[in-house]
Amino acid sequence: MPRSIEDFVNQLRGFTDRARGLAAGAVPSGFGLPRLPSPPGAMSAAQLRAIDQAVKGQRRQIQGMVAQLQAFDEQLAVFERLLDPLVEWSSTWARLEESVAEFVRGPAPGPPADGAGPTP
């Protein structure tokens, strides 16, 4: 497998070299085509170790965030279970207040029977 990647990179470099040679007359001087990066095997062991540690560190951070979100979700579930009876109690209390208020106020006054308005 590594040999095929190296062959592919070499073929790409050969293609760019040929394209550069063909375009030499059309390309203004001082303008160069970008170079292909060196194959991954050219990275140092220290660079690869640093990348590996960075990726592992990011994954640990994500795992920590997931744990925090799960704990927060559990707290919200407990809060929701506590709120359900309070909402029901509040609705019952509001209905009771309304019925008591109607009893205390009495029936709403209707229009006068003789059609005349109140006397001043």
N, CA, C and O atoms as a DFTB+ gen file, in Angstrom:
480 C
 N C O
     1  1       0.816      -1.195       0.000
     2  2       0.000       0.000       0.000
     3  2       0.862       1.263       0.000
     4  3       0.611       2.149      -0.817
     5  1       1.877       1.394       0.884
     6  2       2.691       2.612       0.869
     7  2       3.384       2.819      -0.482
     8  3       3.593       3.952      -0.917
     9  1       3.733       1.722      -1.128
    10  2       4.417       1.837      -2.416
    11  2       3.485       2.460      -3.440
    12  3       3.931       3.271      -4.251
    13  1       2.196       2.106      -3.429
    14  2       1.263       2.649      -4.400
    15  2       1.026       4.140      -4.158
    16  3       0.836       4.893      -5.114
    17  1       1.034       4.572      -2.914
    18  2       0.871       5.995      -2.607
    19  2       2.093       6.760      -3.107
    20  3       1.971       7.845      -3.674
    21  1       3.265       6.182      -2.890
    22  2       4.488       6.840      -3.347
    23  2       4.499       6.935      -4.870
    24  3       4.898       7.958      -5.426
    25  1       4.060       5.870      -5.548
    26  2       3.977       5.904      -7.008
    27  2       3.002       6.981      -7.475
    28  3       3.275       7.694      -8.440
    29  1       1.874       7.096      -6.794
    30  2       0.870       8.096      -7.151
    31  2       1.439       9.505      -7.006
    32  3       1.251      10.350      -7.881
    33  1       2.139       9.754      -5.892
    34  2       2.733      11.070      -5.669
    35  2       3.771      11.359      -6.737
    36  3       3.840      12.477      -7.246
    37  1       4.578      10.367      -7.083
    38  2       5.595      10.557      -8.126
    39  2       4.943      10.850      -9.471
    40  3       5.445      11.677     -10.232
    41  1       3.833      10.183      -9.774
    42  2       3.128      10.445     -11.027
    43  2       2.572      11.874     -11.045
    44  3       2.627      12.554     -12.070
    45  1       2.041      12.319      -9.913
    46  2       1.527      13.690      -9.836
    47  2       2.650      14.702     -10.038
    48  3       2.479      15.701     -10.737
    49  1       3.788      14.438      -9.426
    50  2       4.924      15.350      -9.586
    51  2       5.388      15.379     -11.035
    52  3       5.708      16.443     -11.564
    53  1       5.426      14.220     -11.677
    54  2       5.817      14.161     -13.089
    55  2       4.833      14.935     -13.961
    56  3       5.233      15.632     -14.892
    57  1       3.556      14.808     -13.655
    58  2       2.536      15.534     -14.415
    59  2       2.717      17.042     -14.249
    60  3       2.653      17.788     -15.226
    61  1       2.942      17.486     -13.020
    62  2       3.114      18.929     -12.800
    63  2       4.382      19.437     -13.465
    64  3       4.411      20.559     -13.970
    65  1       5.437      18.617     -13.469
    66  2       6.673      19.023     -14.145
    67  2       6.433      19.168     -15.650
    68  3       6.894      20.133     -16.259
    69  1       5.716      18.217     -16.250
    70  2       5.406      18.300     -17.688
    71  2       4.511      19.503     -17.966
    72  3       4.713      20.216     -18.949
    73  1       3.517      19.729     -17.099
    74  2       2.622      20.873     -17.291
    75  2       3.383      22.178     -17.150
    76  3       3.110      23.139     -17.870
    77  1       4.321      22.221     -16.239
    78  2       5.142      23.416     -16.046
    79  2       5.997      23.667     -17.295
    80  3       6.173      24.810     -17.717
    81  1       6.520      22.594     -17.874
    82  2       7.337      22.730     -19.088
    83  2       6.509      23.205     -20.263
    84  3       6.983      24.010     -21.065
    85  1       5.255      22.713     -20.386
    86  2       4.395      23.141     -21.480
    87  2       3.956      24.589     -21.313
    88  3       3.836      25.325     -22.293
    89  1       3.722      24.988     -20.095
    90  2       3.202      26.322     -19.847
    91  2       4.312      27.348     -19.654
    92  3       4.033      28.508     -19.349
    93  1       5.545      26.944     -19.823
    94  2       6.656      27.862     -19.556
    95  2       6.565      29.102     -20.426
    96  3       6.881      30.196     -19.960
    97  1       6.142      28.965     -21.679
    98  2       6.040      30.131     -22.548
    99  2       4.869      31.019     -22.166
   100  3       4.936      32.231     -22.371
   101  1       3.782      30.451     -21.609
   102  2       2.585      31.224     -21.301
   103  2       2.597      31.787     -19.889
   104  3       1.828      32.700     -19.589
   105  1       3.439      31.273     -19.028
   106  2       3.467      31.717     -17.636
   107  2       4.460      32.870     -17.503
   108  3       5.616      32.731     -17.903
   109  1       4.027      34.014     -16.945
   110  2       4.968      35.132     -16.774
   111  2       6.117      34.748     -15.847
   112  3       5.973      33.896     -14.970
   113  1       7.249      35.391     -16.061
   114  2       8.400      35.076     -15.225
   115  2       8.143      35.525     -13.793
   116  3       7.445      36.513     -13.563
   117  1       8.688      34.825     -12.864
   118  2       8.493      35.139     -11.450
   119  2       7.260      34.456     -10.870
   120  3       7.052      34.476      -9.657
   121  1       6.452      33.857     -11.721
   122  2       5.244      33.165     -11.262
   123  2       5.512      31.673     -11.349
   124  3       5.768      31.148     -12.433
   125  1       5.456      31.003     -10.246
   126  2       5.711      29.577     -10.242
   127  2       4.496      28.793      -9.798
   128  3       3.676      29.288      -9.024
   129  1       4.381      27.593     -10.278
   130  2       3.296      26.723      -9.848
   131  2       3.611      26.205      -8.450
   132  3       4.781      26.014      -8.115
   133  1       2.609      25.978      -7.645
   134  2       2.876      25.510      -6.287
   135  2       3.476      24.115      -6.291
   136  3       3.179      23.298      -7.162
   137  1       4.318      23.857      -5.313
   138  2       4.931      22.536      -5.174
   139  2       3.999      21.616      -4.418
   140  3       3.264      22.045      -3.529
   141  1       4.037      20.372      -4.772
   142  2       3.262      19.378      -4.038
   143  2       3.931      19.136      -2.692
   144  3       5.158      19.164      -2.591
   145  1       3.140      18.902      -1.672
   146  2       3.757      18.615      -0.368
   147  2       4.477      17.276      -0.415
   148  3       4.172      16.412      -1.237
   149  1       5.412      17.133       0.462
   150  2       6.131      15.870       0.534
   151  2       5.189      14.794       1.049
   152  3       4.224      15.109       1.745
   153  1       5.441      13.557       0.732
   154  2       4.547      12.483       1.178
   155  2       4.500      12.393       2.702
   156  3       5.417      12.856       3.379
   157  1       3.431      11.797       3.245
   158  2       3.281      11.720       4.704
   159  2       4.454      11.057       5.408
   160  3       4.703      11.352       6.577
   161  1       5.163      10.195       4.753
   162  2       6.289       9.516       5.371
   163  2       7.404      10.477       5.749
   164  3       8.268      10.137       6.558
   165  1       7.394      11.689       5.165
   166  2       8.450      12.655       5.452
   167  2       8.208      13.399       6.757
   168  3       9.088      14.137       7.201
   169  1       7.047      13.233       7.387
   170  2       6.791      13.892       8.666
   171  2       7.628      13.218       9.748
   172  3       7.822      12.002       9.740
   173  1       8.104      14.008      10.649
   174  2       8.936      13.438      11.704
   175  2       8.063      12.692      12.715
   176  3       6.855      12.911      12.801
   177  1       8.691      11.829      13.456
   178  2       7.977      11.073      14.488
   179  2       7.434      12.019      15.553
   180  3       6.351      11.792      16.093
   181  1       8.176      13.072      15.854
   182  2       7.712      14.043      16.856
   183  2       6.467      14.772      16.369
   184  3       5.553      15.023      17.155
   185  1       6.417      15.115      15.084
   186  2       5.234      15.780      14.535
   187  2       4.016      14.861      14.608
   188  3       2.929      15.282      15.004
   189  1       4.213      13.621      14.226
   190  2       3.100      12.664      14.277
   191  2       2.636      12.433      15.713
   192  3       1.437      12.320      15.966
   193  1       3.581      12.361      16.656
   194  2       3.230      12.197      18.061
   195  2       2.419      13.391      18.564
   196  3       1.444      13.231      19.298
   197  1       2.843      14.595      18.153
   198  2       2.128      15.806      18.565
   199  2       0.711      15.813      18.006
   200  3      -0.228      16.178      18.713
   201  1       0.547      15.418      16.754
   202  2      -0.795      15.349      16.155
   203  2      -1.638      14.313      16.875
   204  3      -2.809      14.550      17.169
   205  1      -1.036      13.156      17.158
   206  2      -1.748      12.087      17.862
   207  2      -2.213      12.555      19.237
   208  3      -3.350      12.299      19.633
   209  1      -1.337      13.238      19.962
   210  2      -1.696      13.727      21.300
   211  2      -2.770      14.810      21.223
   212  3      -3.648      14.876      22.084
   213  1      -2.706      15.647      20.207
   214  2      -3.722      16.693      20.053
   215  2      -5.093      16.080      19.787
   216  3      -6.094      16.508      20.361
   217  1      -5.131      15.083      18.920
   218  2      -6.406      14.415      18.607
   219  2      -6.951      13.711      19.847
   220  3      -8.143      13.798      20.142
   221  1      -6.086      13.022      20.564
   222  2      -6.537      12.345      21.789
   223  2      -7.038      13.357      22.823
   224  3      -8.033      13.117      23.508
   225  1      -6.340      14.485      22.926
   226  2      -6.769      15.524      23.868
   227  2      -8.136      16.088      23.506
   228  3      -8.973      16.312      24.380
   229  1      -8.360      16.315      22.224
   230  2      -9.663      16.814      21.789
   231  2     -10.769      15.796      22.061
   232  3     -11.875      16.163      22.457
   233  1     -10.467      14.531      21.850
   234  2     -11.473      13.496      22.127
   235  2     -11.788      13.429      23.615
   236  3     -12.942      13.226      23.993
   237  1     -10.762      13.601      24.478
   238  2     -11.004      13.621      25.928
   239  2     -11.880      14.809      26.308
   240  3     -12.761      14.684      27.158
   241  1     -11.643      15.961      25.681
   242  2     -12.474      17.137      25.951
   243  2     -13.921      16.881      25.551
   244  3     -14.844      17.252      26.276
   245  1     -14.117      16.256      24.416
   246  2     -15.476      15.951      23.958
   247  2     -16.144      14.970      24.914
   248  3     -17.324      15.123      25.228
   249  1     -15.406      13.969      25.379
   250  2     -15.970      13.019      26.335
   251  2     -16.369      13.725      27.621
   252  3     -17.403      13.406      28.207
   253  1     -15.559      14.684      28.068
   254  2     -15.901      15.462      29.259
   255  2     -17.168      16.280      29.047
   256  3     -18.023      16.355      29.930
   257  1     -17.284      16.897      27.860
   258  2     -18.488      17.680      27.562
   259  2     -19.724      16.792      27.517
   260  3     -20.791      17.176      27.996
   261  1     -19.577      15.604      26.942
   262  2     -20.706      14.670      26.880
   263  2     -21.144      14.296      28.291
   264  3     -22.340      14.246      28.579
   265  1     -20.177      14.033      29.173
   266  2     -20.512      13.690      30.563
   267  2     -21.224      14.847      31.255
   268  3     -22.186      14.635      31.993
   269  1     -20.748      16.076      31.018
   270  2     -21.399      17.246      31.615
   271  2     -22.822      17.410      31.090
   272  3     -23.738      17.714      31.854
   273  1     -23.005      17.212      29.795
   274  2     -24.350      17.330      29.210
   275  2     -25.289      16.250      29.745
   276  3     -26.470      16.514      29.975
   277  1     -24.775      15.041      29.944
   278  2     -25.609      13.979      30.504
   279  2     -26.024      14.317      31.929
   280  3     -27.176      14.105      32.307
   281  1     -25.098      14.837      32.720
   282  2     -25.421      15.226      34.098
   283  2     -26.447      16.353      34.106
   284  3     -27.370      16.343      34.920
   285  1     -26.296      17.322      33.212
   286  2     -27.237      18.429      33.122
   287  2     -28.618      17.920      32.710
   288  3     -29.632      18.382      33.232
   289  1     -28.657      16.971      31.775
   290  2     -29.933      16.395      31.337
   291  2     -30.621      15.668      32.488
   292  3     -31.840      15.755      32.639
   293  1     -29.846      14.955      33.296
   294  2     -30.427      14.263      34.455
   295  2     -30.978      15.273      35.461
   296  3     -32.043      15.050      36.037
   297  1     -30.271      16.374      35.675
   298  2     -30.764      17.416      36.584
   299  2     -32.064      18.020      36.066
   300  3     -32.992      18.267      36.836
   301  1     -32.124      18.255      34.759
   302  2     -33.351      18.802      34.175
   303  2     -34.513      17.813      34.302
   304  3     -35.652      18.228      34.515
   305  1     -34.242      16.524      34.175
   306  2     -35.292      15.521      34.322
   307  2     -35.852      15.531      35.740
   308  3     -37.064      15.429      35.926
   309  1     -34.978      15.653      36.745
   310  2     -35.429      15.730      38.144
   311  2     -36.255      16.993      38.351
   312  3     -37.312      16.950      38.981
   313  1     -35.778      18.117      37.823
   314  2     -36.496      19.381      37.951
   315  2     -37.875      19.285      37.292
   316  3     -38.863      19.797      37.820
   317  1     -37.929      18.636      36.155
   318  2     -39.204      18.457      35.445
   319  2     -40.178      17.627      36.281
   320  3     -41.364      17.950      36.357
   321  1     -39.682      16.562      36.907
   322  2     -40.546      15.728      37.763
   323  2     -41.039      16.516      38.975
   324  3     -42.152      16.290      39.449
   325  1     -40.219      17.436      39.478
   326  2     -40.648      18.265      40.608
   327  2     -41.687      19.301      40.174
   328  3     -42.589      19.634      40.943
   329  1     -41.566      19.801      38.971
   330  2     -42.479      20.840      38.497
   331  2     -43.867      20.312      38.155
   332  3     -44.849      21.036      38.314
   333  1     -43.972      19.074      37.693
   334  2     -45.275      18.526      37.282
   335  2     -46.333      18.665      38.374
   336  3     -47.401      19.207      38.089
   337  1     -46.102      18.207      39.612
   338  2     -47.142      18.368      40.637
   339  2     -47.399      19.835      40.991
   340  3     -48.529      20.202      41.314
   341  1     -46.366      20.673      40.934
   342  2     -46.567      22.087      41.226
   343  2     -47.460      22.762      40.187
   344  3     -48.286      23.607      40.531
   345  1     -47.298      22.393      38.939
   346  2     -48.152      22.936      37.879
   347  2     -49.593      22.500      38.102
   348  3     -50.513      23.307      37.970
   349  1     -49.795      21.240      38.436
   350  2     -51.152      20.736      38.692
   351  2     -51.755      21.432      39.913
   352  3     -52.918      21.833      39.881
   353  1     -50.984      21.578      40.977
   354  2     -51.478      22.243      42.180
   355  2     -51.843      23.686      41.873
   356  3     -52.876      24.174      42.333
   357  1     -51.000      24.383      41.092
   358  2     -51.255      25.775      40.750
   359  2     -52.544      25.912      39.942
   360  3     -53.312      26.847      40.166
   361  1     -52.788      25.005      39.019
   362  2     -54.026      25.039      38.227
   363  2     -55.238      24.810      39.123
   364  3     -56.251      25.494      38.983
   365  1     -55.139      23.860      40.033
   366  2     -56.243      23.588      40.958
   367  2     -56.502      24.802      41.836
   368  3     -57.655      25.176      42.048
   369  1     -55.448      25.420      42.348
   370  2     -55.599      26.594      43.195
   371  2     -56.250      27.744      42.421
   372  3     -57.097      28.445      42.975
   373  1     -55.878      27.952      41.165
   374  2     -56.462      29.020      40.353
   375  2     -57.959      28.779      40.150
   376  3     -58.750      29.720      40.203
   377  1     -58.352      27.523      39.918
   378  2     -59.787      27.213      39.765
   379  2     -60.530      27.464      41.065
   380  3     -61.648      27.980      41.046
   381  1     -59.928      27.107      42.199
   382  2     -60.554      27.336      43.504
   383  2     -60.725      28.839      43.770
   384  3     -61.785      29.277      44.216
   385  1     -59.675      29.621      43.492
   386  2     -59.775      31.077      43.681
   387  2     -60.891      31.666      42.825
   388  3     -61.637      32.532      43.281
   389  1     -61.000      31.204      41.605
   390  2     -62.030      31.721      40.706
   391  2     -63.422      31.402      41.225
   392  3     -64.307      32.257      41.200
   393  1     -63.620      30.176      41.694
   394  2     -64.956      29.800      42.187
   395  2     -65.290      30.553      43.477
   396  3     -66.439      30.951      43.669
   397  1     -64.311      30.757      44.365
   398  2     -64.555      31.500      45.601
   399  2     -64.840      32.966      45.282
   400  3     -65.702      33.577      45.915
   401  1     -64.140      33.526      44.327
   402  2     -64.352      34.918      43.954
   403  2     -65.760      35.118      43.414
   404  3     -66.379      36.139      43.715
   405  1     -66.286      34.196      42.638
   406  2     -67.647      34.305      42.114
   407  2     -68.656      34.207      43.253
   408  3     -69.671      34.902      43.241
   409  1     -68.385      33.350      44.236
   410  2     -69.288      33.191      45.368
   411  2     -69.322      34.460      46.212
   412  3     -70.393      34.879      46.651
   413  1     -68.149      35.086      46.449
   414  2     -68.070      36.286      47.277
   415  2     -68.710      37.476      46.565
   416  3     -69.447      38.240      47.188
   417  1     -68.443      37.644      45.286
   418  2     -68.990      38.772      44.537
   419  2     -70.481      38.628      44.300
   420  3     -71.192      39.627      44.189
   421  1     -70.949      37.431      44.224
   422  2     -72.354      37.211      43.896
   423  2     -72.543      37.277      42.394
   424  3     -71.591      37.473      41.639
   425  1     -73.779      37.112      41.976
   426  2     -74.025      37.129      40.532
   427  2     -73.794      38.535      39.980
   428  3     -73.949      39.528      40.691
   429  1     -73.432      38.601      38.742
   430  2     -73.197      39.898      38.096
   431  2     -74.528      40.626      37.970
   432  3     -75.530      40.006      37.613
   433  1     -74.564      41.936      38.255
   434  2     -75.834      42.678      38.148
   435  2     -76.317      42.738      36.725
   436  3     -75.540      42.922      35.788
   437  1     -77.635      42.577      36.578
   438  2     -78.246      42.620      35.252
   439  2     -78.765      44.024      34.968
   440  3     -78.629      44.910      35.812
   441  1     -79.349      44.240      33.815
   442  2     -79.916      45.552      33.502
   443  2     -81.140      45.842      34.361
   444  3     -81.837      44.907      34.755
   445  1     -81.425      47.118      34.665
   446  2     -82.591      47.459      35.495
   447  2     -83.880      46.970      34.841
   448  3     -84.002      46.929      33.617
   449  1     -84.852      46.596      35.703
   450  2     -86.111      46.023      35.222
   451  2     -87.004      47.066      34.578
   452  3     -87.715      46.725      33.633
   453  1     -87.016      48.309      35.024
   454  2     -87.937      49.312      34.461
   455  2     -87.366      50.048      33.270
   456  3     -88.054      50.879      32.677
   457  1     -86.131      49.768      32.905
   458  2     -85.531      50.407      31.756
   459  2     -84.922      51.740      32.085
   460  3     -84.251      52.316      31.229
   461  1     -85.114      52.260      33.261
   462  2     -84.539      53.553      33.615
   463  2     -83.150      53.340      34.189
   464  3     -82.876      52.313      34.810
   465  1     -82.311      54.274      33.986
   466  2     -80.955      54.186      34.495
   467  2     -80.940      54.500      35.963
   468  3     -81.991      54.808      36.524
   469  1     -79.822      54.438      36.601
   470  2     -79.721      54.747      38.026
   471  2     -79.997      56.226      38.262
   472  3     -79.661      57.073      37.433
   473  1     -80.605      56.522      39.385
   474  2     -80.913      57.904      39.722
   475  2     -79.721      58.534      40.408
   476  3     -79.078      57.910      41.253
   477  1     -79.427      59.769      40.045
   478  2     -78.272      60.427      40.677
   479  2     -78.577      60.961      42.015
   480  3     -77.704      61.539      42.663
